[in-house]
Amino acid sequence: MATIHLAVNGRPYTVDADPQTSLLTVLREHLDLTGSKYGCGEGQCGACTVLIDGRAQRSCITKVGAVAQRPITTIEGLGSGDQLHPVQEAFLEEGAMQCAYCTSGMIMSAVALLNRNHQPKESEIVEFMDGNICRCGTYPRIVSAIQRAARAMAKAGAATGAGR
């Protein structure tokens, strides 16, 4: 066991864990942040996706010792108070979920994409989201939700004068 300092959703945490433990396990079992889901355990399905330094990363194959003190964002840290993140809003508005098991991972990957590419083409969305699996097959609605979120974020940026 080691003492590991984490920065999750803008808050500092200290956990006693083996540095080789998966980040997903620490998030779920030590910090009670259960929005990230255990899917395949091999980094192939995307259900466990979180943002590390703003980039999508599979928490099931990420060792907690490797991300100490790096900024980690989970689905629980996206919104602000009662205000959902634009991607979360768009997923609701487009009905881009059915069973919702994959949803947090899909949303986190979509946020990472839109942080990098503010106006992605449909083909770019499909390519970027390729590692996230939805067993219910809501892919067309997921793509529509990401496009809607991109428009909403661009409009909000224009309204606040924030440059993109």
VMD Tcl script that builds the backbone (N, CA, C; Angstrom):
set m [mol new atoms 492]
animate dup $m
set s [atomselect $m all]
$s set {name element resname resid chain x y z} {
  {N N MET 1 A 0.831 -1.188 0.000}
  {CA C MET 1 A 0.000 0.000 0.000}
  {C C MET 1 A 0.878 1.254 0.000}
  {N N ALA 2 A 0.348 2.267 -0.632}
  {CA C ALA 2 A 1.036 3.553 -0.675}
  {C C ALA 2 A -0.002 4.649 -0.498}
  {N N THR 3 A 0.432 5.791 -0.067}
  {CA C THR 3 A -0.438 6.955 0.014}
  {C C THR 3 A -0.339 7.676 -1.324}
  {N N ILE 4 A -1.480 7.824 -1.964}
  {CA C ILE 4 A -1.524 8.428 -3.302}
  {C C ILE 4 A -2.405 9.662 -3.244}
  {N N HIS 5 A -1.890 10.753 -3.777}
  {CA C HIS 5 A -2.626 12.019 -3.810}
  {C C HIS 5 A -3.231 12.185 -5.204}
  {N N LEU 6 A -4.536 12.361 -5.234}
  {CA C LEU 6 A -5.262 12.510 -6.493}
  {C C LEU 6 A -5.960 13.862 -6.537}
  {N N ALA 7 A -6.179 14.349 -7.747}
  {CA C ALA 7 A -6.956 15.565 -7.989}
  {C C ALA 7 A -8.124 15.161 -8.874}
  {N N VAL 8 A -9.272 14.934 -8.257}
  {CA C VAL 8 A -10.437 14.438 -8.986}
  {C C VAL 8 A -11.556 15.475 -8.924}
  {N N ASN 9 A -12.028 15.874 -10.088}
  {CA C ASN 9 A -13.124 16.835 -10.201}
  {C C ASN 9 A -12.832 18.122 -9.429}
  {N N GLY 10 A -11.561 18.525 -9.481}
  {CA C GLY 10 A -11.150 19.767 -8.851}
  {C C GLY 10 A -10.956 19.692 -7.348}
  {N N ARG 11 A -11.026 18.497 -6.796}
  {CA C ARG 11 A -10.852 18.326 -5.351}
  {C C ARG 11 A -9.673 17.403 -5.076}
  {N N PRO 12 A -8.924 17.686 -4.010}
  {CA C PRO 12 A -7.815 16.806 -3.637}
  {C C PRO 12 A -8.315 15.604 -2.828}
  {N N TYR 13 A -7.738 14.459 -3.093}
  {CA C TYR 13 A -8.045 13.237 -2.347}
  {C C TYR 13 A -6.738 12.552 -1.999}
  {N N THR 14 A -6.729 11.868 -0.888}
  {CA C THR 14 A -5.610 11.025 -0.500}
  {C C THR 14 A -6.170 9.632 -0.267}
  {N N VAL 15 A -5.592 8.649 -0.932}
  {CA C VAL 15 A -6.039 7.266 -0.765}
  {C C VAL 15 A -4.847 6.381 -0.438}
  {N N ASP 16 A -5.109 5.343 0.315}
  {CA C ASP 16 A -4.112 4.311 0.562}
  {C C ASP 16 A -4.440 3.156 -0.357}
  {N N ALA 17 A -3.601 2.944 -1.357}
  {CA C ALA 17 A -3.859 1.904 -2.348}
  {C C ALA 17 A -2.550 1.463 -2.975}
  {N N ASP 18 A -2.550 0.275 -3.507}
  {CA C ASP 18 A -1.423 -0.209 -4.294}
  {C C ASP 18 A -1.357 0.655 -5.555}
  {N N PRO 19 A -0.218 1.224 -5.892}
  {CA C PRO 19 A -0.120 2.054 -7.093}
  {C C PRO 19 A -0.505 1.328 -8.381}
  {N N GLN 20 A -0.500 -0.008 -8.357}
  {CA C GLN 20 A -0.876 -0.793 -9.534}
  {C C GLN 20 A -2.385 -1.030 -9.638}
  {N N THR 21 A -3.137 -0.589 -8.631}
  {CA C THR 21 A -4.596 -0.718 -8.659}
  {C C THR 21 A -5.141 0.155 -9.777}
  {N N SER 22 A -6.203 -0.303 -10.427}
  {CA C SER 22 A -6.775 0.504 -11.505}
  {C C SER 22 A -7.417 1.764 -10.942}
  {N N LEU 23 A -7.332 2.829 -11.724}
  {CA C LEU 23 A -7.977 4.076 -11.351}
  {C C LEU 23 A -9.472 3.846 -11.160}
  {N N LEU 24 A -10.078 3.028 -12.009}
  {CA C LEU 24 A -11.509 2.740 -11.899}
  {C C LEU 24 A -11.845 2.173 -10.524}
  {N N THR 25 A -11.060 1.238 -10.051}
  {CA C THR 25 A -11.300 0.647 -8.739}
  {C C THR 25 A -11.215 1.703 -7.643}
  {N N VAL 26 A -10.211 2.557 -7.713}
  {CA C VAL 26 A -10.063 3.603 -6.699}
  {C C VAL 26 A -11.232 4.582 -6.768}
  {N N LEU 27 A -11.624 4.990 -7.967}
  {CA C LEU 27 A -12.750 5.916 -8.095}
  {C C LEU 27 A -14.014 5.324 -7.490}
  {N N ARG 28 A -14.301 4.097 -7.836}
  {CA C ARG 28 A -15.548 3.463 -7.409}
  {C C ARG 28 A -15.520 3.016 -5.949}
  {N N GLU 29 A -14.438 2.380 -5.530}
  {CA C GLU 29 A -14.412 1.751 -4.210}
  {C C GLU 29 A -13.837 2.625 -3.098}
  {N N HIS 30 A -12.939 3.522 -3.430}
  {CA C HIS 30 A -12.342 4.382 -2.406}
  {C C HIS 30 A -13.028 5.745 -2.337}
  {N N LEU 31 A -13.425 6.285 -3.495}
  {CA C LEU 31 A -13.977 7.638 -3.536}
  {C C LEU 31 A -15.492 7.667 -3.729}
  {N N ASP 32 A -16.096 6.500 -3.941}
  {CA C ASP 32 A -17.543 6.374 -4.135}
  {C C ASP 32 A -18.044 7.195 -5.327}
  {N N LEU 33 A -17.207 7.305 -6.357}
  {CA C LEU 33 A -17.591 7.951 -7.617}
  {C C LEU 33 A -17.921 6.830 -8.590}
  {N N THR 34 A -19.191 6.468 -8.653}
  {CA C THR 34 A -19.607 5.264 -9.381}
  {C C THR 34 A -20.148 5.536 -10.780}
  {N N GLY 35 A -20.014 6.756 -11.259}
  {CA C GLY 35 A -20.491 7.064 -12.604}
  {C C GLY 35 A -19.717 6.347 -13.689}
  {N N SER 36 A -18.429 6.166 -13.504}
  {CA C SER 36 A -17.614 5.403 -14.454}
  {C C SER 36 A -17.911 3.935 -14.227}
  {N N LYS 37 A -18.194 3.218 -15.284}
  {CA C LYS 37 A -18.646 1.829 -15.169}
  {C C LYS 37 A -17.553 0.834 -15.528}
  {N N TYR 38 A -17.616 -0.329 -14.890}
  {CA C TYR 38 A -16.753 -1.445 -15.259}
  {C C TYR 38 A -17.463 -2.183 -16.388}
  {N N GLY 39 A -16.820 -2.234 -17.533}
  {CA C GLY 39 A -17.392 -2.947 -18.677}
  {C C GLY 39 A -16.583 -4.188 -18.962}
  {N N CYS 40 A -15.570 -4.041 -19.787}
  {CA C CYS 40 A -14.759 -5.183 -20.208}
  {C C CYS 40 A -13.530 -5.402 -19.331}
  {N N GLY 41 A -13.057 -4.364 -18.675}
  {CA C GLY 41 A -11.849 -4.468 -17.865}
  {C C GLY 41 A -10.571 -4.528 -18.681}
  {N N GLU 42 A -10.681 -4.296 -19.977}
  {CA C GLU 42 A -9.524 -4.385 -20.876}
  {C C GLU 42 A -9.311 -3.114 -21.692}
  {N N GLY 43 A -10.064 -2.063 -21.399}
  {CA C GLY 43 A -9.909 -0.805 -22.121}
  {C C GLY 43 A -10.504 -0.814 -23.513}
  {N N GLN 44 A -11.384 -1.766 -23.806}
  {CA C GLN 44 A -11.914 -1.898 -25.162}
  {C C GLN 44 A -13.325 -1.330 -25.347}
  {N N CYS 45 A -14.110 -1.218 -24.253}
  {CA C CYS 45 A -15.517 -0.843 -24.432}
  {C C CYS 45 A -15.808 0.628 -24.158}
  {N N GLY 46 A -14.977 1.290 -23.358}
  {CA C GLY 46 A -15.141 2.712 -23.097}
  {C C GLY 46 A -16.080 3.087 -21.970}
  {N N ALA 47 A -16.710 2.135 -21.309}
  {CA C ALA 47 A -17.657 2.450 -20.230}
  {C C ALA 47 A -16.991 3.156 -19.057}
  {N N CYS 48 A -15.701 2.965 -18.905}
  {CA C CYS 48 A -14.958 3.517 -17.758}
  {C C CYS 48 A -14.224 4.808 -18.088}
  {N N THR 49 A -14.484 5.408 -19.225}
  {CA C THR 49 A -13.721 6.575 -19.685}
  {C C THR 49 A -13.842 7.759 -18.733}
  {N N VAL 50 A -12.685 8.342 -18.425}
  {CA C VAL 50 A -12.580 9.577 -17.645}
  {C C VAL 50 A -11.647 10.507 -18.421}
  {N N LEU 51 A -11.553 11.745 -17.977}
  {CA C LEU 51 A -10.597 12.676 -18.579}
  {C C LEU 51 A -9.401 12.809 -17.646}
  {N N ILE 52 A -8.228 12.664 -18.198}
  {CA C ILE 52 A -6.988 12.897 -17.467}
  {C C ILE 52 A -6.225 13.939 -18.274}
  {N N ASP 53 A -5.951 15.059 -17.642}
  {CA C ASP 53 A -5.364 16.204 -18.347}
  {C C ASP 53 A -6.229 16.586 -19.554}
  {N N GLY 54 A -7.543 16.414 -19.429}
  {CA C GLY 54 A -8.474 16.790 -20.488}
  {C C GLY 54 A -8.611 15.796 -21.619}
  {N N ARG 55 A -7.888 14.693 -21.548}
  {CA C ARG 55 A -7.926 13.683 -22.619}
  {C C ARG 55 A -8.642 12.432 -22.139}
  {N N ALA 56 A -9.409 11.824 -23.028}
  {CA C ALA 56 A -10.140 10.602 -22.691}
  {C C ALA 56 A -9.161 9.469 -22.410}
  {N N GLN 57 A -9.397 8.789 -21.309}
  {CA C GLN 57 A -8.545 7.657 -20.949}
  {C C GLN 57 A -9.396 6.597 -20.268}
  {N N ARG 58 A -9.085 5.344 -20.539}
  {CA C ARG 58 A -9.808 4.224 -19.946}
  {C C ARG 58 A -9.295 3.999 -18.527}
  {N N SER 59 A -10.152 4.207 -17.552}
  {CA C SER 59 A -9.718 4.107 -16.158}
  {C C SER 59 A -9.519 2.664 -15.705}
  {N N CYS 60 A -10.076 1.699 -16.418}
  {CA C CYS 60 A -9.910 0.298 -16.007}
  {C C CYS 60 A -8.494 -0.218 -16.258}
  {N N ILE 61 A -7.776 0.397 -17.183}
  {CA C ILE 61 A -6.411 -0.046 -17.482}
  {C C ILE 61 A -5.368 0.994 -17.093}
  {N N THR 62 A -5.823 2.062 -16.430}
  {CA C THR 62 A -4.920 3.107 -15.962}
  {C C THR 62 A -4.567 2.821 -14.516}
  {N N LYS 63 A -3.306 2.714 -14.229}
  {CA C LYS 63 A -2.851 2.473 -12.850}
  {C C LYS 63 A -2.934 3.765 -12.065}
  {N N VAL 64 A -3.505 3.689 -10.874}
  {CA C VAL 64 A -3.708 4.897 -10.079}
  {C C VAL 64 A -2.390 5.589 -9.759}
  {N N GLY 65 A -1.327 4.842 -9.596}
  {CA C GLY 65 A -0.030 5.440 -9.314}
  {C C GLY 65 A 0.492 6.296 -10.453}
  {N N ALA 66 A 0.035 6.026 -11.662}
  {CA C ALA 66 A 0.501 6.767 -12.841}
  {C C ALA 66 A -0.190 8.117 -13.003}
  {N N VAL 67 A -1.278 8.335 -12.280}
  {CA C VAL 67 A -2.035 9.577 -12.460}
  {C C VAL 67 A -2.082 10.430 -11.199}
  {N N ALA 68 A -1.225 10.108 -10.241}
  {CA C ALA 68 A -1.188 10.883 -9.000}
  {C C ALA 68 A -0.961 12.353 -9.314}
  {N N GLN 69 A -1.788 13.194 -8.729}
  {CA C GLN 69 A -1.722 14.647 -8.822}
  {C C GLN 69 A -1.970 15.213 -10.223}
  {N N ARG 70 A -2.394 14.387 -11.161}
  {CA C ARG 70 A -2.801 14.898 -12.466}
  {C C ARG 70 A -4.305 15.167 -12.413}
  {N N PRO 71 A -4.802 16.186 -13.092}
  {CA C PRO 71 A -6.239 16.476 -13.024}
  {C C PRO 71 A -7.075 15.385 -13.706}
  {N N ILE 72 A -7.980 14.818 -12.923}
  {CA C ILE 72 A -8.876 13.753 -13.380}
  {C C ILE 72 A -10.297 14.291 -13.295}
  {N N THR 73 A -11.060 14.101 -14.363}
  {CA C THR 73 A -12.470 14.492 -14.357}
  {C C THR 73 A -13.311 13.270 -14.651}
  {N N THR 74 A -14.297 13.035 -13.785}
  {CA C THR 74 A -15.257 11.955 -13.997}
  {C C THR 74 A -16.589 12.577 -14.399}
  {N N ILE 75 A -17.542 11.752 -14.746}
  {CA C ILE 75 A -18.868 12.241 -15.127}
  {C C ILE 75 A -19.475 13.084 -14.012}
  {N N GLU 76 A -19.155 12.769 -12.764}
  {CA C GLU 76 A -19.697 13.525 -11.632}
  {C C GLU 76 A -19.157 14.950 -11.587}
  {N N GLY 77 A -18.033 15.203 -12.232}
  {CA C GLY 77 A -17.411 16.519 -12.191}
  {C C GLY 77 A -17.679 17.397 -13.392}
  {N N LEU 78 A -18.510 16.944 -14.325}
  {CA C LEU 78 A -18.741 17.732 -15.534}
  {C C LEU 78 A -19.640 18.940 -15.314}
  {N N GLY 79 A -20.755 18.730 -14.699}
  {CA C GLY 79 A -21.706 19.813 -14.514}
  {C C GLY 79 A -21.255 20.776 -13.435}
  {N N SER 80 A -22.039 21.814 -13.256}
  {CA C SER 80 A -21.740 22.812 -12.228}
  {C C SER 80 A -23.022 23.061 -11.451}
  {N N GLY 81 A -23.077 22.570 -10.214}
  {CA C GLY 81 A -24.297 22.703 -9.426}
  {C C GLY 81 A -25.436 21.948 -10.087}
  {N N ASP 82 A -26.525 22.654 -10.343}
  {CA C ASP 82 A -27.680 22.045 -11.013}
  {C C ASP 82 A -27.573 22.106 -12.532}
  {N N GLN 83 A -26.523 22.732 -13.047}
  {CA C GLN 83 A -26.355 22.921 -14.488}
  {C C GLN 83 A -25.562 21.769 -15.085}
  {N N LEU 84 A -26.176 21.045 -16.005}
  {CA C LEU 84 A -25.469 19.971 -16.700}
  {C C LEU 84 A -24.493 20.553 -17.713}
  {N N HIS 85 A -23.486 19.776 -18.058}
  {CA C HIS 85 A -22.566 20.129 -19.136}
  {C C HIS 85 A -23.363 20.074 -20.447}
  {N N PRO 86 A -23.027 20.894 -21.445}
  {CA C PRO 86 A -23.754 20.868 -22.719}
  {C C PRO 86 A -23.822 19.479 -23.365}
  {N N VAL 87 A -22.806 18.657 -23.194}
  {CA C VAL 87 A -22.863 17.303 -23.764}
  {C C VAL 87 A -23.901 16.465 -23.016}
  {N N GLN 88 A -23.966 16.599 -21.710}
  {CA C GLN 88 A -24.988 15.879 -20.947}
  {C C GLN 88 A -26.384 16.320 -21.377}
  {N N GLU 89 A -26.582 17.629 -21.520}
  {CA C GLU 89 A -27.872 18.171 -21.978}
  {C C GLU 89 A -28.240 17.600 -23.343}
  {N N ALA 90 A -27.282 17.597 -24.240}
  {CA C ALA 90 A -27.543 17.121 -25.601}
  {C C ALA 90 A -27.892 15.633 -25.619}
  {N N PHE 91 A -27.235 14.829 -24.792}
  {CA C PHE 91 A -27.564 13.410 -24.724}
  {C C PHE 91 A -29.013 13.217 -24.264}
  {N N LEU 92 A -29.443 14.017 -23.309}
  {CA C LEU 92 A -30.836 13.941 -22.856}
  {C C LEU 92 A -31.789 14.383 -23.962}
  {N N GLU 93 A -31.491 15.512 -24.586}
  {CA C GLU 93 A -32.369 16.059 -25.613}
  {C C GLU 93 A -32.493 15.149 -26.824}
  {N N GLU 94 A -31.429 14.449 -27.173}
  {CA C GLU 94 A -31.443 13.561 -28.338}
  {C C GLU 94 A -31.887 12.142 -27.992}
  {N N GLY 95 A -32.097 11.858 -26.718}
  {CA C GLY 95 A -32.455 10.491 -26.319}
  {C C GLY 95 A -31.344 9.520 -26.690}
  {N N ALA 96 A -30.095 9.946 -26.458}
  {CA C ALA 96 A -28.931 9.186 -26.930}
  {C C ALA 96 A -28.533 8.061 -25.974}
  {N N MET 97 A -29.502 7.542 -25.260}
  {CA C MET 97 A -29.202 6.436 -24.360}
  {C C MET 97 A -30.439 5.551 -24.260}
  {N N GLN 98 A -30.191 4.305 -23.993}
  {CA C GLN 98 A -31.289 3.380 -23.783}
  {C C GLN 98 A -31.099 2.753 -22.418}
  {N N CYS 99 A -30.191 1.815 -22.295}
  {CA C CYS 99 A -29.951 1.237 -20.966}
  {C C CYS 99 A -29.060 2.156 -20.143}
  {N N ALA 100 A -28.271 3.000 -20.788}
  {CA C ALA 100 A -27.409 4.038 -20.205}
  {C C ALA 100 A -26.135 3.506 -19.565}
  {N N TYR 101 A -25.825 2.235 -19.708}
  {CA C TYR 101 A -24.599 1.724 -19.103}
  {C C TYR 101 A -23.362 2.379 -19.715}
  {N N CYS 102 A -23.389 2.619 -21.004}
  {CA C CYS 102 A -22.238 3.206 -21.696}
  {C C CYS 102 A -22.213 4.722 -21.631}
  {N N THR 103 A -23.290 5.332 -21.172}
  {CA C THR 103 A -23.486 6.767 -21.336}
  {C C THR 103 A -22.393 7.621 -20.715}
  {N N SER 104 A -21.975 7.329 -19.496}
  {CA C SER 104 A -20.953 8.193 -18.890}
  {C C SER 104 A -19.659 8.141 -19.699}
  {N N GLY 105 A -19.279 6.966 -20.159}
  {CA C GLY 105 A -18.079 6.853 -20.987}
  {C C GLY 105 A -18.236 7.564 -22.323}
  {N N MET 106 A -19.411 7.441 -22.917}
  {CA C MET 106 A -19.684 8.134 -24.177}
  {C C MET 106 A -19.588 9.648 -23.980}
  {N N ILE 107 A -20.196 10.145 -22.919}
  {CA C ILE 107 A -20.181 11.578 -22.657}
  {C C ILE 107 A -18.757 12.067 -22.421}
  {N N MET 108 A -17.995 11.329 -21.634}
  {CA C MET 108 A -16.619 11.759 -21.353}
  {C C MET 108 A -15.779 11.775 -22.634}
  {N N SER 109 A -15.943 10.771 -23.480}
  {CA C SER 109 A -15.218 10.765 -24.756}
  {C C SER 109 A -15.660 11.923 -25.634}
  {N N ALA 110 A -16.974 12.197 -25.647}
  {CA C ALA 110 A -17.484 13.316 -26.452}
  {C C ALA 110 A -16.931 14.648 -25.962}
  {N N VAL 111 A -16.836 14.825 -24.658}
  {CA C VAL 111 A -16.261 16.060 -24.106}
  {C C VAL 111 A -14.807 16.196 -24.544}
  {N N ALA 112 A -14.060 15.097 -24.472}
  {CA C ALA 112 A -12.656 15.130 -24.909}
  {C C ALA 112 A -12.558 15.514 -26.381}
  {N N LEU 113 A -13.431 14.965 -27.199}
  {CA C LEU 113 A -13.440 15.302 -28.628}
  {C C LEU 113 A -13.718 16.785 -28.823}
  {N N LEU 114 A -14.753 17.299 -28.165}
  {CA C LEU 114 A -15.132 18.695 -28.365}
  {C C LEU 114 A -14.125 19.665 -27.748}
  {N N ASN 115 A -13.369 19.216 -26.755}
  {CA C ASN 115 A -12.280 20.046 -26.230}
  {C C ASN 115 A -11.188 20.208 -27.276}
  {N N ARG 116 A -11.025 19.198 -28.100}
  {CA C ARG 116 A -9.966 19.163 -29.105}
  {C C ARG 116 A -10.412 19.709 -30.454}
  {N N ASN 117 A -11.657 19.427 -30.803}
  {CA C ASN 117 A -12.202 19.801 -32.112}
  {C C ASN 117 A -13.591 20.374 -31.866}
  {N N HIS 118 A -13.721 21.683 -31.903}
  {CA C HIS 118 A -14.961 22.349 -31.513}
  {C C HIS 118 A -16.115 22.149 -32.486}
  {N N GLN 119 A -15.816 21.843 -33.741}
  {CA C GLN 119 A -16.854 21.634 -34.754}
  {C C GLN 119 A -16.522 20.393 -35.588}
  {N N PRO 120 A -16.551 19.218 -34.986}
  {CA C PRO 120 A -16.175 18.015 -35.741}
  {C C PRO 120 A -17.209 17.639 -36.795}
  {N N LYS 121 A -16.708 17.114 -37.888}
  {CA C LYS 121 A -17.574 16.562 -38.929}
  {C C LYS 121 A -18.122 15.232 -38.409}
  {N N GLU 122 A -19.193 14.769 -39.013}
  {CA C GLU 122 A -19.790 13.493 -38.601}
  {C C GLU 122 A -18.760 12.364 -38.666}
  {N N SER 123 A -17.961 12.328 -39.712}
  {CA C SER 123 A -16.951 11.271 -39.848}
  {C C SER 123 A -15.908 11.345 -38.738}
  {N N GLU 124 A -15.583 12.560 -38.296}
  {CA C GLU 124 A -14.615 12.721 -37.202}
  {C C GLU 124 A -15.203 12.252 -35.875}
  {N N ILE 125 A -16.494 12.489 -35.684}
  {CA C ILE 125 A -17.162 12.009 -34.474}
  {C C ILE 125 A -17.150 10.494 -34.454}
  {N N VAL 126 A -17.551 9.894 -35.560}
  {CA C VAL 126 A -17.603 8.431 -35.648}
  {C C VAL 126 A -16.219 7.836 -35.389}
  {N N GLU 127 A -15.200 8.404 -35.992}
  {CA C GLU 127 A -13.840 7.885 -35.809}
  {C C GLU 127 A -13.385 8.031 -34.357}
  {N N PHE 128 A -13.617 9.185 -33.754}
  {CA C PHE 128 A -13.160 9.425 -32.377}
  {C C PHE 128 A -13.900 8.529 -31.387}
  {N N MET 129 A -15.182 8.319 -31.608}
  {CA C MET 129 A -16.011 7.551 -30.680}
  {C C MET 129 A -15.938 6.045 -30.934}
  {N N ASP 130 A -15.147 5.640 -31.892}
  {CA C ASP 130 A -15.075 4.234 -32.297}
  {C C ASP 130 A -14.763 3.278 -31.145}
  {N N GLY 131 A -14.024 3.684 -30.144}
  {CA C GLY 131 A -13.675 2.808 -29.032}
  {C C GLY 131 A -14.720 2.706 -27.946}
  {N N ASN 132 A -15.832 3.416 -28.094}
  {CA C ASN 132 A -16.919 3.343 -27.116}
  {C C ASN 132 A -18.037 2.479 -27.685}
  {N N ILE 133 A -18.405 1.453 -26.936}
  {CA C ILE 133 A -19.403 0.494 -27.413}
  {C C ILE 133 A -20.735 0.731 -26.729}
  {N N CYS 134 A -21.803 0.780 -27.536}
  {CA C CYS 134 A -23.175 0.866 -27.041}
  {C C CYS 134 A -23.890 -0.408 -27.478}
  {N N ARG 135 A -24.187 -1.257 -26.524}
  {CA C ARG 135 A -24.851 -2.521 -26.865}
  {C C ARG 135 A -26.271 -2.307 -27.357}
  {N N CYS 136 A -26.882 -1.171 -27.010}
  {CA C CYS 136 A -28.249 -0.882 -27.446}
  {C C CYS 136 A -28.293 -0.319 -28.862}
  {N N GLY 137 A -27.141 0.113 -29.385}
  {CA C GLY 137 A -27.067 0.595 -30.761}
  {C C GLY 137 A -27.623 1.986 -30.978}
  {N N THR 138 A -27.463 2.880 -30.028}
  {CA C THR 138 A -27.992 4.237 -30.196}
  {C C THR 138 A -27.000 5.166 -30.897}
  {N N TYR 139 A -26.122 4.613 -31.677}
  {CA C TYR 139 A -25.055 5.404 -32.312}
  {C C TYR 139 A -25.546 6.621 -33.091}
  {N N PRO 140 A -26.596 6.510 -33.915}
  {CA C PRO 140 A -27.039 7.717 -34.633}
  {C C PRO 140 A -27.457 8.844 -33.683}
  {N N ARG 141 A -28.103 8.495 -32.581}
  {CA C ARG 141 A -28.512 9.518 -31.613}
  {C C ARG 141 A -27.313 10.068 -30.847}
  {N N ILE 142 A -26.308 9.246 -30.626}
  {CA C ILE 142 A -25.089 9.712 -29.965}
  {C C ILE 142 A -24.377 10.735 -30.850}
  {N N VAL 143 A -24.262 10.428 -32.125}
  {CA C VAL 143 A -23.641 11.368 -33.074}
  {C C VAL 143 A -24.439 12.669 -33.110}
  {N N SER 144 A -25.766 12.564 -33.178}
  {CA C SER 144 A -26.612 13.768 -33.183}
  {C C SER 144 A -26.425 14.577 -31.905}
  {N N ALA 145 A -26.298 13.884 -30.780}
  {CA C ALA 145 A -26.099 14.590 -29.500}
  {C C ALA 145 A -24.775 15.344 -29.490}
  {N N ILE 146 A -23.734 14.743 -30.013}
  {CA C ILE 146 A -22.431 15.406 -30.052}
  {C C ILE 146 A -22.486 16.622 -30.977}
  {N N GLN 147 A -23.167 16.491 -32.111}
  {CA C GLN 147 A -23.325 17.624 -33.012}
  {C C GLN 147 A -24.124 18.748 -32.339}
  {N N ARG 148 A -25.182 18.378 -31.617}
  {CA C ARG 148 A -25.997 19.363 -30.897}
  {C C ARG 148 A -25.162 20.075 -29.834}
  {N N ALA 149 A -24.380 19.302 -29.096}
  {CA C ALA 149 A -23.531 19.889 -28.047}
  {C C ALA 149 A -22.512 20.848 -28.656}
  {N N ALA 150 A -21.934 20.476 -29.789}
  {CA C ALA 150 A -20.955 21.353 -30.446}
  {C C ALA 150 A -21.609 22.686 -30.821}
  {N N ARG 151 A -22.822 22.618 -31.358}
  {CA C ARG 151 A -23.538 23.855 -31.720}
  {C C ARG 151 A -23.840 24.691 -30.471}
  {N N ALA 152 A -24.300 24.032 -29.412}
  {CA C ALA 152 A -24.636 24.743 -28.173}
  {C C ALA 152 A -23.396 25.385 -27.556}
  {N N MET 153 A -22.293 24.679 -27.582}
  {CA C MET 153 A -21.058 25.206 -27.008}
  {C C MET 153 A -20.539 26.375 -27.838}
  {N N ALA 154 A -20.657 26.282 -29.163}
  {CA C ALA 154 A -20.226 27.381 -30.030}
  {C C ALA 154 A -21.095 28.610 -29.797}
  {N N LYS 155 A -22.400 28.390 -29.663}
  {CA C LYS 155 A -23.329 29.492 -29.417}
  {C C LYS 155 A -23.047 30.136 -28.058}
  {N N ALA 156 A -22.816 29.323 -27.037}
  {CA C ALA 156 A -22.511 29.854 -25.701}
  {C C ALA 156 A -21.194 30.614 -25.719}
  {N N GLY 157 A -20.212 30.111 -26.448}
  {CA C GLY 157 A -18.929 30.811 -26.559}
  {C C GLY 157 A -19.081 32.148 -27.250}
  {N N ALA 158 A -19.913 32.186 -28.290}
  {CA C ALA 158 A -20.155 33.433 -29.009}
  {C C ALA 158 A -20.909 34.413 -28.123}
  {N N ALA 159 A -21.861 33.901 -27.331}
  {CA C ALA 159 A -22.663 34.758 -26.468}
  {C C ALA 159 A -21.833 35.365 -25.342}
  {N N THR 160 A -20.815 34.641 -24.882}
  {CA C THR 160 A -19.999 35.146 -23.784}
  {C C THR 160 A -18.748 35.852 -24.283}
  {N N GLY 161 A -18.551 35.818 -25.603}
  {CA C GLY 161 A -17.365 36.451 -26.164}
  {C C GLY 161 A -16.128 35.589 -26.055}
  {N N ALA 162 A -16.304 34.370 -25.592}
  {CA C ALA 162 A -15.154 33.450 -25.468}
  {C C ALA 162 A -14.738 32.990 -26.854}
  {N N GLY 163 A -13.475 33.063 -27.124}
  {CA C GLY 163 A -12.963 32.629 -28.429}
  {C C GLY 163 A -12.764 31.140 -28.478}
  {N N ARG 164 A -12.831 30.573 -29.663}
  {CA C ARG 164 A -12.613 29.142 -29.853}
  {C C ARG 164 A -11.464 28.957 -30.798}
}
mol reanalyze $m
mol bondsrecalc $m
mol representation Tube
mol addrep $m
